[in-house]
Amino acid sequence: MFAYRHFSKIYIPVSLLVLIVCIGIGGFMSIEGYNLLEALYMTIITVATVGFQEVHPLSSNGRLFTIFLIVTSFGTFAYAVSSISKYVLDGEFNQYYKNFKILTAISKLDNHVIICGYGRNGRQAAHVLKKHNTRFVVIEEKKAVVEGINHKYSELVLEGDATLDEVLFKAGIAKAKALITTLPIDADNLFIVLSARALNPKLVIISRASEDNSDKKLKIAGANNVIMPDKLGGAHMASLVMKPDVMEFVDYITGQGGDNIRLEEITFDALSRGYQNKTIRDLEIRNKSGANIIGFKTAQGEYIINPSADTEIIADAKLFVLGTTEQIRKLKELLA
């Protein structure tokens, strides 16, 4: 729809102008025997009605053709000029160019995150992703919100309805690694989850939910995780009362605190062949990088805290590693 609207506003008027010019050039060359430059000159001064002198005196047939060209081209020329001027002066050209740049930038992305909705939850998700230098695309329907976005990836913001497959395709869902939908209406989030799961079966989908019964429906629809901000916020505040230092430490290591501490997950597929199907002892992560393995997820989905050194890293298993940014960087270089 967007492309068709711009086609009708700029390409059709330009095409009509080109057609009139081609008819004029062809007519003057065939009737009067003008060369290409002379025919083009006569066509332009005739269509524009500027009234300069003729290249050569016209024959009777040439004059009849000139009358025909003036009559047929006058309205067309006025329409084309007014349409093009309106297109440029109304700012539609700048908007079209801006959208073109956004879509070009998104087409170059791979393994990025899509955030649907830029309210409180969407902004917080974007803040954390920025801290970890993770590229993301924002889809927001409200024009005022879009114009107010000025974060470091502000060139990757789409104005549109995230429930539409067309908009999700524009956001690069086929090549994205995850989607976060934070819309305030659960039905909209459910629709996005259904569409996203169908468009990219491997996508990790995180959805917001407001109603108590919505989380089950969202998981059935295909969401990997469902977050209920109100319930989670209340539980977090209660935990801060019961064990404040523990919760502040957890917040610190999970990305809410400083930039120099990282809690990362390392999947089996991320390991080089030399480290796959080895034990934690064989990896020597602590000695070689300084990072610490604090958790392990088995292939069956069971979580183990402080796994033993004899734990074998097999397909579909994950390691959870805590360390500084430099330690995590060394670890990834070591295991890659």
Buried (B, 14 or more C-beta within 10 A) or exposed (E): EEEEEBEEBBEEBEEBBEEBBEBBBEBBBEBBEBEEEBBBBBBBBBBEEEEEEBBEEBEEEBEEBBEEBEEBBBEBBEBBEEBBEEBEEEEBBEEBEEBEEBEEBBEEBEEBBBBBBBBEBBBEBBEEBBEEEBBBBBBBBEEEBBEEBEBEBEBBBBBBBBBBEEBBEBBBBEBBBBBBBBBEBBEBBBBBBBBBBEBBEEBBBBBBBBEEEBBEBBBEBBBBEBBBBEEEEEEEEEEBEEEEEEBEEBEEBEBEEEEEBBBBEBEBEBBEEEBBBEEBEBBEBBEBBBBEBBBBBBEEEEEEEEBEEEBBBEEEBBBBBBBBEEBBBBBBEBBE
